[in-house]
Amino acid sequence: MTDKIISWHCGYKGEEYPLSFLFRGMEKRVAKLIEAKLIEDKKTKIRKREFLIETENGEKYLITVGKETTIKKI
C-alpha cells in the first residue's frame, strides 16, 4: 500500500498543509501542524515542502512533498 496524502487544507495559496494521509494502509488525521518549511537543493534548485505534524492520537510524522511524497513516523 502506498503512503500518500488524502486531503489538504486549502487556503488562498492552494494546498497549504495535509489534513489526513495514509500510512501503511491506515488513515491518519492531522490534529496539529507543528512545523512547515520549504527546502531548496542549492545545486538542482528542486524544492520540497516538509511538514512535522501530530495526529489525533499523539503520533508524530514527518511528511516530505516533492517529486515523491514520503511519510516517516518519528
CHARMM internal coordinates of N, CA and C (Angstrom, degrees):
IC EDIT
DIST 1 N 1 CA 1.4529
DIST 1 CA 1 C 1.5278
ANGL 1 N 1 CA 1 C 108.82
DIST 1 C 2 N 1.2913
ANGL 1 CA 1 C 2 N 117.97
DIHE 1 N 1 CA 1 C 2 N 134.40
DIST 2 N 2 CA 1.4575
ANGL 1 C 2 N 2 CA 122.94
DIHE 1 CA 1 C 2 N 2 CA -177.78
DIST 2 CA 2 C 1.5262
ANGL 2 N 2 CA 2 C 110.88
DIHE 1 C 2 N 2 CA 2 C -85.65
DIST 2 C 3 N 1.3315
ANGL 2 CA 2 C 3 N 115.29
DIHE 2 N 2 CA 2 C 3 N 132.92
DIST 3 N 3 CA 1.4579
ANGL 2 C 3 N 3 CA 120.25
DIHE 2 CA 2 C 3 N 3 CA 173.44
DIST 3 CA 3 C 1.5216
ANGL 3 N 3 CA 3 C 107.28
DIHE 2 C 3 N 3 CA 3 C -74.01
DIST 3 C 4 N 1.3294
ANGL 3 CA 3 C 4 N 116.39
DIHE 3 N 3 CA 3 C 4 N 133.27
DIST 4 N 4 CA 1.4623
ANGL 3 C 4 N 4 CA 119.74
DIHE 3 CA 3 C 4 N 4 CA -179.64
DIST 4 CA 4 C 1.5099
ANGL 4 N 4 CA 4 C 111.00
DIHE 3 C 4 N 4 CA 4 C -159.81
DIST 4 C 5 N 1.3138
ANGL 4 CA 4 C 5 N 115.29
DIHE 4 N 4 CA 4 C 5 N 161.98
DIST 5 N 5 CA 1.4606
ANGL 4 C 5 N 5 CA 121.78
DIHE 4 CA 4 C 5 N 5 CA 177.28
DIST 5 CA 5 C 1.5203
ANGL 5 N 5 CA 5 C 107.78
DIHE 4 C 5 N 5 CA 5 C -86.20
DIST 5 C 6 N 1.3298
ANGL 5 CA 5 C 6 N 115.77
DIHE 5 N 5 CA 5 C 6 N 132.36
DIST 6 N 6 CA 1.4618
ANGL 5 C 6 N 6 CA 121.03
DIHE 5 CA 5 C 6 N 6 CA -179.26
DIST 6 CA 6 C 1.5186
ANGL 6 N 6 CA 6 C 110.83
DIHE 5 C 6 N 6 CA 6 C -91.25
DIST 6 C 7 N 1.3375
ANGL 6 CA 6 C 7 N 116.35
DIHE 6 N 6 CA 6 C 7 N -47.70
DIST 7 N 7 CA 1.4699
ANGL 6 C 7 N 7 CA 118.55
DIHE 6 CA 6 C 7 N 7 CA -178.31
DIST 7 CA 7 C 1.5279
ANGL 7 N 7 CA 7 C 110.12
DIHE 6 C 7 N 7 CA 7 C -141.24
DIST 7 C 8 N 1.3239
ANGL 7 CA 7 C 8 N 114.34
DIHE 7 N 7 CA 7 C 8 N 153.22
DIST 8 N 8 CA 1.4577
ANGL 7 C 8 N 8 CA 123.62
DIHE 7 CA 7 C 8 N 8 CA -177.88
DIST 8 CA 8 C 1.5172
ANGL 8 N 8 CA 8 C 110.18
DIHE 7 C 8 N 8 CA 8 C -120.38
DIST 8 C 9 N 1.3405
ANGL 8 CA 8 C 9 N 116.03
DIHE 8 N 8 CA 8 C 9 N 151.61
DIST 9 N 9 CA 1.4614
ANGL 8 C 9 N 9 CA 120.52
DIHE 8 CA 8 C 9 N 9 CA 164.52
DIST 9 CA 9 C 1.5217
ANGL 9 N 9 CA 9 C 105.32
DIHE 8 C 9 N 9 CA 9 C -79.45
DIST 9 C 10 N 1.2975
ANGL 9 CA 9 C 10 N 117.29
DIHE 9 N 9 CA 9 C 10 N 122.49
DIST 10 N 10 CA 1.4608
ANGL 9 C 10 N 10 CA 121.13
DIHE 9 CA 9 C 10 N 10 CA -177.89
DIST 10 CA 10 C 1.5233
ANGL 10 N 10 CA 10 C 109.45
DIHE 9 C 10 N 10 CA 10 C -110.86
DIST 10 C 11 N 1.3023
ANGL 10 CA 10 C 11 N 115.37
DIHE 10 N 10 CA 10 C 11 N 115.79
DIST 11 N 11 CA 1.4518
ANGL 10 C 11 N 11 CA 121.72
DIHE 10 CA 10 C 11 N 11 CA 176.97
DIST 11 CA 11 C 1.5101
ANGL 11 N 11 CA 11 C 109.69
DIHE 10 C 11 N 11 CA 11 C -109.20
DIST 11 C 12 N 1.2974
ANGL 11 CA 11 C 12 N 116.83
DIHE 11 N 11 CA 11 C 12 N -158.26
DIST 12 N 12 CA 1.4669
ANGL 11 C 12 N 12 CA 119.72
DIHE 11 CA 11 C 12 N 12 CA -177.35
DIST 12 CA 12 C 1.5301
ANGL 12 N 12 CA 12 C 112.08
DIHE 11 C 12 N 12 CA 12 C -69.58
DIST 12 C 13 N 1.3478
ANGL 12 CA 12 C 13 N 118.12
DIHE 12 N 12 CA 12 C 13 N -16.97
DIST 13 N 13 CA 1.4598
ANGL 12 C 13 N 13 CA 121.60
DIHE 12 CA 12 C 13 N 13 CA 177.54
DIST 13 CA 13 C 1.5287
ANGL 13 N 13 CA 13 C 112.20
DIHE 12 C 13 N 13 CA 13 C -91.82
DIST 13 C 14 N 1.2968
ANGL 13 CA 13 C 14 N 118.23
DIHE 13 N 13 CA 13 C 14 N 0.19
DIST 14 N 14 CA 1.4680
ANGL 13 C 14 N 14 CA 121.05
DIHE 13 CA 13 C 14 N 14 CA -177.60
DIST 14 CA 14 C 1.5095
ANGL 14 N 14 CA 14 C 110.26
DIHE 13 C 14 N 14 CA 14 C 100.25
DIST 14 C 15 N 1.3382
ANGL 14 CA 14 C 15 N 117.22
DIHE 14 N 14 CA 14 C 15 N -141.85
DIST 15 N 15 CA 1.4592
ANGL 14 C 15 N 15 CA 122.14
DIHE 14 CA 14 C 15 N 15 CA -179.34
DIST 15 CA 15 C 1.5256
ANGL 15 N 15 CA 15 C 109.02
DIHE 14 C 15 N 15 CA 15 C -70.54
DIST 15 C 16 N 1.3299
ANGL 15 CA 15 C 16 N 116.87
DIHE 15 N 15 CA 15 C 16 N 105.99
DIST 16 N 16 CA 1.4535
ANGL 15 C 16 N 16 CA 120.34
DIHE 15 CA 15 C 16 N 16 CA -172.89
DIST 16 CA 16 C 1.5233
ANGL 16 N 16 CA 16 C 113.85
DIHE 15 C 16 N 16 CA 16 C -94.98
DIST 16 C 17 N 1.3324
ANGL 16 CA 16 C 17 N 117.99
DIHE 16 N 16 CA 16 C 17 N -43.74
DIST 17 N 17 CA 1.4682
ANGL 16 C 17 N 17 CA 120.42
DIHE 16 CA 16 C 17 N 17 CA 176.09
DIST 17 CA 17 C 1.5303
ANGL 17 N 17 CA 17 C 109.04
DIHE 16 C 17 N 17 CA 17 C -159.97
DIST 17 C 18 N 1.3484
ANGL 17 CA 17 C 18 N 116.23
DIHE 17 N 17 CA 17 C 18 N 155.17
DIST 18 N 18 CA 1.4673
ANGL 17 C 18 N 18 CA 119.83
DIHE 17 CA 17 C 18 N 18 CA -176.45
DIST 18 CA 18 C 1.5266
ANGL 18 N 18 CA 18 C 112.71
DIHE 17 C 18 N 18 CA 18 C -71.97
DIST 18 C 19 N 1.3363
ANGL 18 CA 18 C 19 N 115.66
DIHE 18 N 18 CA 18 C 19 N 144.20
DIST 19 N 19 CA 1.4642
ANGL 18 C 19 N 19 CA 122.23
DIHE 18 CA 18 C 19 N 19 CA 174.71
DIST 19 CA 19 C 1.5221
ANGL 19 N 19 CA 19 C 111.78
DIHE 18 C 19 N 19 CA 19 C -106.04
DIST 19 C 20 N 1.3371
ANGL 19 CA 19 C 20 N 116.66
DIHE 19 N 19 CA 19 C 20 N -32.93
DIST 20 N 20 CA 1.4622
ANGL 19 C 20 N 20 CA 121.14
DIHE 19 CA 19 C 20 N 20 CA 176.43
DIST 20 CA 20 C 1.5230
ANGL 20 N 20 CA 20 C 108.88
DIHE 19 C 20 N 20 CA 20 C -151.13
DIST 20 C 21 N 1.3365
ANGL 20 CA 20 C 21 N 115.55
DIHE 20 N 20 CA 20 C 21 N 155.03
DIST 21 N 21 CA 1.4622
ANGL 20 C 21 N 21 CA 120.48
DIHE 20 CA 20 C 21 N 21 CA -177.18
DIST 21 CA 21 C 1.5203
ANGL 21 N 21 CA 21 C 109.84
DIHE 20 C 21 N 21 CA 21 C -155.06
DIST 21 C 22 N 1.3231
ANGL 21 CA 21 C 22 N 115.42
DIHE 21 N 21 CA 21 C 22 N 162.73
DIST 22 N 22 CA 1.4573
ANGL 21 C 22 N 22 CA 122.38
DIHE 21 CA 21 C 22 N 22 CA 174.60
DIST 22 CA 22 C 1.5155
ANGL 22 N 22 CA 22 C 108.48
DIHE 21 C 22 N 22 CA 22 C -99.62
DIST 22 C 23 N 1.3284
ANGL 22 CA 22 C 23 N 116.85
DIHE 22 N 22 CA 22 C 23 N 130.49
DIST 23 N 23 CA 1.4578
ANGL 22 C 23 N 23 CA 122.27
DIHE 22 CA 22 C 23 N 23 CA 175.49
DIST 23 CA 23 C 1.5150
ANGL 23 N 23 CA 23 C 107.45
DIHE 22 C 23 N 23 CA 23 C -133.06
DIST 23 C 24 N 1.3254
ANGL 23 CA 23 C 24 N 115.71
DIHE 23 N 23 CA 23 C 24 N 112.98
DIST 24 N 24 CA 1.4693
ANGL 23 C 24 N 24 CA 122.80
DIHE 23 CA 23 C 24 N 24 CA -178.13
DIST 24 CA 24 C 1.5262
ANGL 24 N 24 CA 24 C 111.85
DIHE 23 C 24 N 24 CA 24 C 53.20
DIST 24 C 25 N 1.3263
ANGL 24 CA 24 C 25 N 115.17
DIHE 24 N 24 CA 24 C 25 N 42.19
DIST 25 N 25 CA 1.4548
ANGL 24 C 25 N 25 CA 121.45
DIHE 24 CA 24 C 25 N 25 CA 176.04
DIST 25 CA 25 C 1.5140
ANGL 25 N 25 CA 25 C 115.75
DIHE 24 C 25 N 25 CA 25 C 82.67
DIST 25 C 26 N 1.3263
ANGL 25 CA 25 C 26 N 118.27
DIHE 25 N 25 CA 25 C 26 N -1.53
DIST 26 N 26 CA 1.4639
ANGL 25 C 26 N 26 CA 122.02
DIHE 25 CA 25 C 26 N 26 CA -179.45
DIST 26 CA 26 C 1.5227
ANGL 26 N 26 CA 26 C 109.55
DIHE 25 C 26 N 26 CA 26 C -109.53
DIST 26 C 27 N 1.3266
ANGL 26 CA 26 C 27 N 115.66
DIHE 26 N 26 CA 26 C 27 N 134.06
DIST 27 N 27 CA 1.4626
ANGL 26 C 27 N 27 CA 119.17
DIHE 26 CA 26 C 27 N 27 CA 177.48
DIST 27 CA 27 C 1.5220
ANGL 27 N 27 CA 27 C 109.41
DIHE 26 C 27 N 27 CA 27 C -78.87
DIST 27 C 28 N 1.3288
ANGL 27 CA 27 C 28 N 116.00
DIHE 27 N 27 CA 27 C 28 N 132.38
DIST 28 N 28 CA 1.4646
ANGL 27 C 28 N 28 CA 123.15
DIHE 27 CA 27 C 28 N 28 CA 178.29
DIST 28 CA 28 C 1.5213
ANGL 28 N 28 CA 28 C 108.28
DIHE 27 C 28 N 28 CA 28 C -120.99
DIST 28 C 29 N 1.3260
ANGL 28 CA 28 C 29 N 116.40
DIHE 28 N 28 CA 28 C 29 N 138.22
DIST 29 N 29 CA 1.4651
ANGL 28 C 29 N 29 CA 121.53
DIHE 28 CA 28 C 29 N 29 CA 178.12
DIST 29 CA 29 C 1.5251
ANGL 29 N 29 CA 29 C 109.11
DIHE 28 C 29 N 29 CA 29 C -108.61
DIST 29 C 30 N 1.3227
ANGL 29 CA 29 C 30 N 115.07
DIHE 29 N 29 CA 29 C 30 N 136.31
DIST 30 N 30 CA 1.4594
ANGL 29 C 30 N 30 CA 121.55
DIHE 29 CA 29 C 30 N 30 CA -178.27
DIST 30 CA 30 C 1.5265
ANGL 30 N 30 CA 30 C 109.16
DIHE 29 C 30 N 30 CA 30 C -80.70
DIST 30 C 31 N 1.3362
ANGL 30 CA 30 C 31 N 115.80
DIHE 30 N 30 CA 30 C 31 N 126.38
DIST 31 N 31 CA 1.4606
ANGL 30 C 31 N 31 CA 121.06
DIHE 30 CA 30 C 31 N 31 CA 176.10
DIST 31 CA 31 C 1.5222
ANGL 31 N 31 CA 31 C 110.69
DIHE 30 C 31 N 31 CA 31 C -96.72
DIST 31 C 32 N 1.3625
ANGL 31 CA 31 C 32 N 115.41
DIHE 31 N 31 CA 31 C 32 N -33.79
DIST 32 N 32 CA 1.4594
ANGL 31 C 32 N 32 CA 118.53
DIHE 31 CA 31 C 32 N 32 CA -175.13
DIST 32 CA 32 C 1.5276
ANGL 32 N 32 CA 32 C 109.90
DIHE 31 C 32 N 32 CA 32 C -149.97
DIST 32 C 33 N 1.3129
ANGL 32 CA 32 C 33 N 115.43
DIHE 32 N 32 CA 32 C 33 N 133.75
DIST 33 N 33 CA 1.4613
ANGL 32 C 33 N 33 CA 122.40
DIHE 32 CA 32 C 33 N 33 CA 171.88
DIST 33 CA 33 C 1.5320
ANGL 33 N 33 CA 33 C 106.43
DIHE 32 C 33 N 33 CA 33 C -90.99
DIST 33 C 34 N 1.3303
ANGL 33 CA 33 C 34 N 116.40
DIHE 33 N 33 CA 33 C 34 N 113.61
DIST 34 N 34 CA 1.4615
ANGL 33 C 34 N 34 CA 121.23
DIHE 33 CA 33 C 34 N 34 CA -177.44
DIST 34 CA 34 C 1.5267
ANGL 34 N 34 CA 34 C 110.74
DIHE 33 C 34 N 34 CA 34 C -84.37
DIST 34 C 35 N 1.3396
ANGL 34 CA 34 C 35 N 115.98
DIHE 34 N 34 CA 34 C 35 N -45.37
DIST 35 N 35 CA 1.4655
ANGL 34 C 35 N 35 CA 120.01
DIHE 34 CA 34 C 35 N 35 CA -178.34
DIST 35 CA 35 C 1.5196
ANGL 35 N 35 CA 35 C 109.64
DIHE 34 C 35 N 35 CA 35 C -153.47
DIST 35 C 36 N 1.3118
ANGL 35 CA 35 C 36 N 115.78
DIHE 35 N 35 CA 35 C 36 N 144.63
DIST 36 N 36 CA 1.4689
ANGL 35 C 36 N 36 CA 122.16
DIHE 35 CA 35 C 36 N 36 CA 174.85
DIST 36 CA 36 C 1.5161
ANGL 36 N 36 CA 36 C 107.73
DIHE 35 C 36 N 36 CA 36 C -136.64
DIST 36 C 37 N 1.3424
ANGL 36 CA 36 C 37 N 115.96
DIHE 36 N 36 CA 36 C 37 N 134.41
DIST 37 N 37 CA 1.4616
ANGL 36 C 37 N 37 CA 118.28
DIHE 36 CA 36 C 37 N 37 CA 178.44
DIST 37 CA 37 C 1.5219
ANGL 37 N 37 CA 37 C 110.62
DIHE 36 C 37 N 37 CA 37 C -149.26
DIST 37 C 38 N 1.3214
ANGL 37 CA 37 C 38 N 113.99
DIHE 37 N 37 CA 37 C 38 N 156.30
DIST 38 N 38 CA 1.4585
ANGL 37 C 38 N 38 CA 122.73
DIHE 37 CA 37 C 38 N 38 CA 177.46
DIST 38 CA 38 C 1.5233
ANGL 38 N 38 CA 38 C 107.08
DIHE 37 C 38 N 38 CA 38 C -106.13
DIST 38 C 39 N 1.3384
ANGL 38 CA 38 C 39 N 116.12
DIHE 38 N 38 CA 38 C 39 N 129.23
DIST 39 N 39 CA 1.4587
ANGL 38 C 39 N 39 CA 121.92
DIHE 38 CA 38 C 39 N 39 CA -178.93
DIST 39 CA 39 C 1.5231
ANGL 39 N 39 CA 39 C 108.17
DIHE 38 C 39 N 39 CA 39 C -119.11
DIST 39 C 40 N 1.3360
ANGL 39 CA 39 C 40 N 116.69
DIHE 39 N 39 CA 39 C 40 N 132.79
DIST 40 N 40 CA 1.4636
ANGL 39 C 40 N 40 CA 121.09
DIHE 39 CA 39 C 40 N 40 CA 177.84
DIST 40 CA 40 C 1.5226
ANGL 40 N 40 CA 40 C 109.23
DIHE 39 C 40 N 40 CA 40 C -122.70
DIST 40 C 41 N 1.3326
ANGL 40 CA 40 C 41 N 116.56
DIHE 40 N 40 CA 40 C 41 N 127.68
DIST 41 N 41 CA 1.4592
ANGL 40 C 41 N 41 CA 121.78
DIHE 40 CA 40 C 41 N 41 CA 175.20
DIST 41 CA 41 C 1.5284
ANGL 41 N 41 CA 41 C 107.86
DIHE 40 C 41 N 41 CA 41 C -70.83
DIST 41 C 42 N 1.3143
ANGL 41 CA 41 C 42 N 117.22
DIHE 41 N 41 CA 41 C 42 N 124.93
DIST 42 N 42 CA 1.4690
ANGL 41 C 42 N 42 CA 120.90
DIHE 41 CA 41 C 42 N 42 CA -175.03
DIST 42 CA 42 C 1.5218
ANGL 42 N 42 CA 42 C 112.87
DIHE 41 C 42 N 42 CA 42 C -65.44
DIST 42 C 43 N 1.3306
ANGL 42 CA 42 C 43 N 117.28
DIHE 42 N 42 CA 42 C 43 N -33.09
DIST 43 N 43 CA 1.4639
ANGL 42 C 43 N 43 CA 119.86
DIHE 42 CA 42 C 43 N 43 CA -178.58
DIST 43 CA 43 C 1.5208
ANGL 43 N 43 CA 43 C 112.35
DIHE 42 C 43 N 43 CA 43 C -79.92
DIST 43 C 44 N 1.3257
ANGL 43 CA 43 C 44 N 116.67
DIHE 43 N 43 CA 43 C 44 N -49.05
DIST 44 N 44 CA 1.4741
ANGL 43 C 44 N 44 CA 120.24
DIHE 43 CA 43 C 44 N 44 CA -173.62
DIST 44 CA 44 C 1.5228
ANGL 44 N 44 CA 44 C 113.36
DIHE 43 C 44 N 44 CA 44 C -91.53
DIST 44 C 45 N 1.3278
ANGL 44 CA 44 C 45 N 117.16
DIHE 44 N 44 CA 44 C 45 N -16.33
DIST 45 N 45 CA 1.4717
ANGL 44 C 45 N 45 CA 123.19
DIHE 44 CA 44 C 45 N 45 CA -176.58
DIST 45 CA 45 C 1.5372
ANGL 45 N 45 CA 45 C 112.63
DIHE 44 C 45 N 45 CA 45 C 66.09
DIST 45 C 46 N 1.3305
ANGL 45 CA 45 C 46 N 117.12
DIHE 45 N 45 CA 45 C 46 N 16.01
DIST 46 N 46 CA 1.4736
ANGL 45 C 46 N 46 CA 121.29
DIHE 45 CA 45 C 46 N 46 CA 177.73
DIST 46 CA 46 C 1.5237
ANGL 46 N 46 CA 46 C 108.11
DIHE 45 C 46 N 46 CA 46 C -79.42
DIST 46 C 47 N 1.3318
ANGL 46 CA 46 C 47 N 115.07
DIHE 46 N 46 CA 46 C 47 N 131.89
DIST 47 N 47 CA 1.4583
ANGL 46 C 47 N 47 CA 121.04
DIHE 46 CA 46 C 47 N 47 CA -178.86
DIST 47 CA 47 C 1.5171
ANGL 47 N 47 CA 47 C 111.35
DIHE 46 C 47 N 47 CA 47 C -102.85
DIST 47 C 48 N 1.3439
ANGL 47 CA 47 C 48 N 114.60
DIHE 47 N 47 CA 47 C 48 N 145.56
DIST 48 N 48 CA 1.4559
ANGL 47 C 48 N 48 CA 122.64
DIHE 47 CA 47 C 48 N 48 CA 175.14
DIST 48 CA 48 C 1.5198
ANGL 48 N 48 CA 48 C 107.59
DIHE 47 C 48 N 48 CA 48 C -134.21
DIST 48 C 49 N 1.3225
ANGL 48 CA 48 C 49 N 115.31
DIHE 48 N 48 CA 48 C 49 N 149.72
DIST 49 N 49 CA 1.4599
ANGL 48 C 49 N 49 CA 120.25
DIHE 48 CA 48 C 49 N 49 CA 173.86
DIST 49 CA 49 C 1.5225
ANGL 49 N 49 CA 49 C 107.93
DIHE 48 C 49 N 49 CA 49 C -109.40
DIST 49 C 50 N 1.3274
ANGL 49 CA 49 C 50 N 116.72
DIHE 49 N 49 CA 49 C 50 N 135.76
DIST 50 N 50 CA 1.4615
ANGL 49 C 50 N 50 CA 121.61
DIHE 49 CA 49 C 50 N 50 CA 177.49
DIST 50 CA 50 C 1.5169
ANGL 50 N 50 CA 50 C 109.58
DIHE 49 C 50 N 50 CA 50 C -118.38
DIST 50 C 51 N 1.3267
ANGL 50 CA 50 C 51 N 114.80
DIHE 50 N 50 CA 50 C 51 N 137.96
DIST 51 N 51 CA 1.4627
ANGL 50 C 51 N 51 CA 121.64
DIHE 50 CA 50 C 51 N 51 CA 178.55
DIST 51 CA 51 C 1.5172
ANGL 51 N 51 CA 51 C 108.62
DIHE 50 C 51 N 51 CA 51 C -128.63
DIST 51 C 52 N 1.3182
ANGL 51 CA 51 C 52 N 116.81
DIHE 51 N 51 CA 51 C 52 N 126.12
DIST 52 N 52 CA 1.4532
ANGL 51 C 52 N 52 CA 121.89
DIHE 51 CA 51 C 52 N 52 CA 170.75
DIST 52 CA 52 C 1.5186
ANGL 52 N 52 CA 52 C 105.21
DIHE 51 C 52 N 52 CA 52 C -101.70
DIST 52 C 53 N 1.3278
ANGL 52 CA 52 C 53 N 115.94
DIHE 52 N 52 CA 52 C 53 N 118.21
DIST 53 N 53 CA 1.4720
ANGL 52 C 53 N 53 CA 119.52
DIHE 52 CA 52 C 53 N 53 CA -174.28
DIST 53 CA 53 C 1.5283
ANGL 53 N 53 CA 53 C 110.32
DIHE 52 C 53 N 53 CA 53 C -128.63
DIST 53 C 54 N 1.3246
ANGL 53 CA 53 C 54 N 114.55
DIHE 53 N 53 CA 53 C 54 N 162.20
DIST 54 N 54 CA 1.4600
ANGL 53 C 54 N 54 CA 122.09
DIHE 53 CA 53 C 54 N 54 CA 173.77
DIST 54 CA 54 C 1.5197
ANGL 54 N 54 CA 54 C 107.52
DIHE 53 C 54 N 54 CA 54 C -122.65
DIST 54 C 55 N 1.3304
ANGL 54 CA 54 C 55 N 116.46
DIHE 54 N 54 CA 54 C 55 N 134.73
DIST 55 N 55 CA 1.4590
ANGL 54 C 55 N 55 CA 120.95
DIHE 54 CA 54 C 55 N 55 CA -179.00
DIST 55 CA 55 C 1.5255
ANGL 55 N 55 CA 55 C 110.38
DIHE 54 C 55 N 55 CA 55 C -86.32
DIST 55 C 56 N 1.3363
ANGL 55 CA 55 C 56 N 115.08
DIHE 55 N 55 CA 55 C 56 N 176.08
DIST 56 N 56 CA 1.4610
ANGL 55 C 56 N 56 CA 121.01
DIHE 55 CA 55 C 56 N 56 CA -179.13
DIST 56 CA 56 C 1.5270
ANGL 56 N 56 CA 56 C 112.41
DIHE 55 C 56 N 56 CA 56 C -61.24
DIST 56 C 57 N 1.3436
ANGL 56 CA 56 C 57 N 117.85
DIHE 56 N 56 CA 56 C 57 N -28.96
DIST 57 N 57 CA 1.4706
ANGL 56 C 57 N 57 CA 120.05
DIHE 56 CA 56 C 57 N 57 CA -179.32
DIST 57 CA 57 C 1.5338
ANGL 57 N 57 CA 57 C 112.64
DIHE 56 C 57 N 57 CA 57 C -98.19
DIST 57 C 58 N 1.3392
ANGL 57 CA 57 C 58 N 118.28
DIHE 57 N 57 CA 57 C 58 N 14.98
DIST 58 N 58 CA 1.4519
ANGL 57 C 58 N 58 CA 122.90
DIHE 57 CA 57 C 58 N 58 CA 172.54
DIST 58 CA 58 C 1.5178
ANGL 58 N 58 CA 58 C 116.27
DIHE 57 C 58 N 58 CA 58 C 88.64
DIST 58 C 59 N 1.3252
ANGL 58 CA 58 C 59 N 118.78
DIHE 58 N 58 CA 58 C 59 N 3.06
DIST 59 N 59 CA 1.4617
ANGL 58 C 59 N 59 CA 121.40
DIHE 58 CA 58 C 59 N 59 CA 177.49
DIST 59 CA 59 C 1.5265
ANGL 59 N 59 CA 59 C 109.40
DIHE 58 C 59 N 59 CA 59 C -77.37
DIST 59 C 60 N 1.3364
ANGL 59 CA 59 C 60 N 116.51
DIHE 59 N 59 CA 59 C 60 N 146.20
DIST 60 N 60 CA 1.4621
ANGL 59 C 60 N 60 CA 121.03
DIHE 59 CA 59 C 60 N 60 CA 179.05
DIST 60 CA 60 C 1.5218
ANGL 60 N 60 CA 60 C 109.47
DIHE 59 C 60 N 60 CA 60 C -111.84
DIST 60 C 61 N 1.3417
ANGL 60 CA 60 C 61 N 114.88
DIHE 60 N 60 CA 60 C 61 N 141.07
DIST 61 N 61 CA 1.4615
ANGL 60 C 61 N 61 CA 122.09
DIHE 60 CA 60 C 61 N 61 CA -178.95
DIST 61 CA 61 C 1.5168
ANGL 61 N 61 CA 61 C 109.41
DIHE 60 C 61 N 61 CA 61 C -136.00
DIST 61 C 62 N 1.3446
ANGL 61 CA 61 C 62 N 114.37
DIHE 61 N 61 CA 61 C 62 N 148.43
DIST 62 N 62 CA 1.4466
ANGL 61 C 62 N 62 CA 121.57
DIHE 61 CA 61 C 62 N 62 CA 171.96
DIST 62 CA 62 C 1.5226
ANGL 62 N 62 CA 62 C 106.89
DIHE 61 C 62 N 62 CA 62 C -109.51
DIST 62 C 63 N 1.3204
ANGL 62 CA 62 C 63 N 116.85
DIHE 62 N 62 CA 62 C 63 N 117.91
DIST 63 N 63 CA 1.4602
ANGL 62 C 63 N 63 CA 122.64
DIHE 62 CA 62 C 63 N 63 CA -179.12
DIST 63 CA 63 C 1.5256
ANGL 63 N 63 CA 63 C 107.71
DIHE 62 C 63 N 63 CA 63 C -110.81
DIST 63 C 64 N 1.3373
ANGL 63 CA 63 C 64 N 116.40
DIHE 63 N 63 CA 63 C 64 N 124.71
DIST 64 N 64 CA 1.4515
ANGL 63 C 64 N 64 CA 122.23
DIHE 63 CA 63 C 64 N 64 CA 178.16
DIST 64 CA 64 C 1.5222
ANGL 64 N 64 CA 64 C 108.46
DIHE 63 C 64 N 64 CA 64 C -114.56
DIST 64 C 65 N 1.3210
ANGL 64 CA 64 C 65 N 116.95
DIHE 64 N 64 CA 64 C 65 N 127.23
DIST 65 N 65 CA 1.4611
ANGL 64 C 65 N 65 CA 122.60
DIHE 64 CA 64 C 65 N 65 CA -177.99
DIST 65 CA 65 C 1.5202
ANGL 65 N 65 CA 65 C 108.50
DIHE 64 C 65 N 65 CA 65 C -119.87
DIST 65 C 66 N 1.3294
ANGL 65 CA 65 C 66 N 115.89
DIHE 65 N 65 CA 65 C 66 N 120.56
DIST 66 N 66 CA 1.4532
ANGL 65 C 66 N 66 CA 122.97
DIHE 65 CA 65 C 66 N 66 CA 177.91
DIST 66 CA 66 C 1.5102
ANGL 66 N 66 CA 66 C 106.89
DIHE 65 C 66 N 66 CA 66 C -153.11
DIST 66 C 67 N 1.3350
ANGL 66 CA 66 C 67 N 116.78
DIHE 66 N 66 CA 66 C 67 N -130.75
DIST 67 N 67 CA 1.4720
ANGL 66 C 67 N 67 CA 118.84
DIHE 66 CA 66 C 67 N 67 CA 173.41
DIST 67 CA 67 C 1.5223
ANGL 67 N 67 CA 67 C 109.62
DIHE 66 C 67 N 67 CA 67 C -61.87
DIST 67 C 68 N 1.3237
ANGL 67 CA 67 C 68 N 116.14
DIHE 67 N 67 CA 67 C 68 N -36.69
DIST 68 N 68 CA 1.4646
ANGL 67 C 68 N 68 CA 123.07
DIHE 67 CA 67 C 68 N 68 CA 175.58
DIST 68 CA 68 C 1.5184
ANGL 68 N 68 CA 68 C 108.53
DIHE 67 C 68 N 68 CA 68 C -124.52
DIST 68 C 69 N 1.3239
ANGL 68 CA 68 C 69 N 115.72
DIHE 68 N 68 CA 68 C 69 N 154.87
DIST 69 N 69 CA 1.4574
ANGL 68 C 69 N 69 CA 120.71
DIHE 68 CA 68 C 69 N 69 CA 174.99
DIST 69 CA 69 C 1.5209
ANGL 69 N 69 CA 69 C 109.14
DIHE 68 C 69 N 69 CA 69 C -101.25
DIST 69 C 70 N 1.3404
ANGL 69 CA 69 C 70 N 116.46
DIHE 69 N 69 CA 69 C 70 N 129.44
DIST 70 N 70 CA 1.4491
ANGL 69 C 70 N 70 CA 120.38
DIHE 69 CA 69 C 70 N 70 CA 174.87
DIST 70 CA 70 C 1.5163
ANGL 70 N 70 CA 70 C 109.34
DIHE 69 C 70 N 70 CA 70 C -121.96
DIST 70 C 71 N 1.3277
ANGL 70 CA 70 C 71 N 115.87
DIHE 70 N 70 CA 70 C 71 N 143.19
DIST 71 N 71 CA 1.4531
ANGL 70 C 71 N 71 CA 121.96
DIHE 70 CA 70 C 71 N 71 CA -179.82
DIST 71 CA 71 C 1.5189
ANGL 71 N 71 CA 71 C 107.32
DIHE 70 C 71 N 71 CA 71 C -129.82
DIST 71 C 72 N 1.3506
ANGL 71 CA 71 C 72 N 116.24
DIHE 71 N 71 CA 71 C 72 N 124.50
DIST 72 N 72 CA 1.4570
ANGL 71 C 72 N 72 CA 121.66
DIHE 71 CA 71 C 72 N 72 CA -179.24
DIST 72 CA 72 C 1.5137
ANGL 72 N 72 CA 72 C 109.10
DIHE 71 C 72 N 72 CA 72 C -125.96
DIST 72 C 73 N 1.3292
ANGL 72 CA 72 C 73 N 115.57
DIHE 72 N 72 CA 72 C 73 N 132.05
DIST 73 N 73 CA 1.4581
ANGL 72 C 73 N 73 CA 120.44
DIHE 72 CA 72 C 73 N 73 CA 174.48
DIST 73 CA 73 C 1.5308
ANGL 73 N 73 CA 73 C 107.97
DIHE 72 C 73 N 73 CA 73 C -79.33
DIST 73 C 74 N 1.3128
ANGL 73 CA 73 C 74 N 116.35
DIHE 73 N 73 CA 73 C 74 N 135.84
DIST 74 N 74 CA 1.4678
ANGL 73 C 74 N 74 CA 121.26
DIHE 73 CA 73 C 74 N 74 CA -178.36
DIST 74 CA 74 C 1.5219
ANGL 74 N 74 CA 74 C 109.47
DIHE 73 C 74 N 74 CA 74 C -106.28
END
COOR INIT
IC SEED 1 N 1 CA 1 C
IC BUILD
